[in-house]
Amino acid sequence: MRHLFAVFRATVLVWALGAGLLAAPARAEVSAENAQAVQATVQAQLAAFAADDAERAFSFATLTIRTMFETPANFLAMVRQAYPAVYRPAKVLFLSPRALDAAVVQPVQLKDAAGQSWLAMYTLQRQADGRWLINGCVLVPDRSLGA
């Protein structure tokens, strides 16, 4: 299981670097309606993590992510271990989302229980039914908040 978490984190980080998510902001504006829907998706997943509701948290992930982790329990265990600031944020601040190709990047500033600041870069994809689902999250220390 630990190997799976390490591979997942490395894959997401390499993808993010290749896509330029950590190097530069995405370019296009997102409509107010889509921005609201994207933020609602991330907020709902954060609420599911806070309630330890693995099935609900897993439901906000794309098929790619669900296939990678196979079960809601595996997914929740990974988030708990690899993303503690996402699992139990003490503070959450949504920044302006940006369109990037066929996805939306939603940056979120987080503070963990120890007061460390983080930047979570969520990538969401619109599904055929119109829902936005999370296809990855890159978490890095947020130096802009003096962390």
Helices and strands as residue ranges (DSSP letters): H 2-19, H 32-50, H 54-59, H 63-69, H 72-82, H 84-87, E 91-94, E 98-100, E 103-111, E 117-126, E 132-141, G 143-145
